[in-house]
Amino acid sequence: MLVTSRQTRRWVIPKGWPKKGKSPHRLAAREAFEEAGVTGAIGRRSVGSFSYEKRLKNGGLIECEVRVFPLEVKRQSKQWPEMQERRIKWLSASKAAEKVKEPMLGKIIRRLARRYR
């Protein structure tokens, strides 16, 4: 499942900013709910990372490093916080890997698909 980013509208995975005192995998699960309305079993260990350039509201760019945590989706809510701000698309892993702009994210998606067949 991919979501669109709010500003550039490109296809991405749900992700957020680190918060002091919060575990990264729990934050990833929270972002998945806020951005796509999905809940399920989140992996405690990162399955990879990638970097991308994030455009700030002031037009500037910053380099962000994203740690990816697998989420086995059990349910998608009918409503969620960012429902009106993003599009969601359920795809095969190979199609999802093709749609994302970041090559390393595409590799992570393909690797996960092979692992969980």
N, C-alpha and C positions, 0 to 999 in steps of 0.2 A: 504494500500500500504506500502510495506517495501522496504528498500534499504540495500545494503551491506555496511558494514564499509570498509574503504579503506585498513586498515592494516590487520585486522583479518578475513575479509570477512564474518563475521557473520551477520545475519539479524537484522536490527535495524530500528528505525524511524529517519527521518531527525532531526538533532539537531546541535547546535553550541555553541559558547562561549558568555557569556554576554558581552555587550559593554556599556560603560558609555554613558549616554544620550539617549540610544535607549530602547524603550519599549520591554519587553520580547516577547510579542505576535507578534509584527512586525518582530523581529529578527527570530522568529520561522517560519513565513511565508517566509521570505527571504531565510532561510536555505532550506526550502522545495523546493523552486524554484531552488536554486543552486545545490542541491543534487539529485532532482528527476524531475525537470522541471514542477512542478505542481503549479498552482495558484488557488485562490478561496477566500472564506470568512473565515477569521481566527477568532476564539473565543478570546475575550479579557481576559478571566479568565482561569487559569490553571485547568485542569480536574484531576490532580494528579501529583505525582512525583515518581521517582525511582532513585536508585544509581547504579553505575557500576564502574568497574575499567578500566581506559583508559591507554593503553600502549603508552608511549611517544616514540619519534623517537630514543632517547638514550637507550631505553629498559626498562626504569623505569615505574612504575605504579603509578597512582594517582586516588583517589576516586572522582568521579564526581556525583553531584546531578543534575538531569534533571527534569525540569518542563515541563509538556506535555500540549500543546494547540491544540484543535481540529481544523482541516482545512476541510471545505467542498470544495472538489476539483471541480472546474468548467471546468478546461482545463489543458491539459498536452502539453507542447511545443514539437516541433519536435527536438529541440536542446536546451541544457542547459549547464552551466559551467562545471559540474562534470560528464557529460554523459559518458566519456571514462573511468572513474575511479570506477564506481559503477554499480551494477546490480539492477534492479527494478522488483518487483513482486507485481501484484495486486491479492489479496486473500480475501476470506471471513474473517470476524473477528475471527472466531474460529480457522481457519488455521493459521492466522497471529499470534494469541496468542500462538499457539503451537510452531511456528518457532523461536520466540524471546527467547534469553537465560535468560533474566532478569525476574524472576517470577512476580515482581510487575508490570512491563510493560505489561505482559500478562493479569494481572487482570484489568489494566486500559483499555486495548483494549476490553476485554469482557464487562466491565461495559459500555463503550461508545456504543458498539453495541446494548446492551439492551435499552439504552436511546434513540437511534435514529432509532429504528425499525419503 
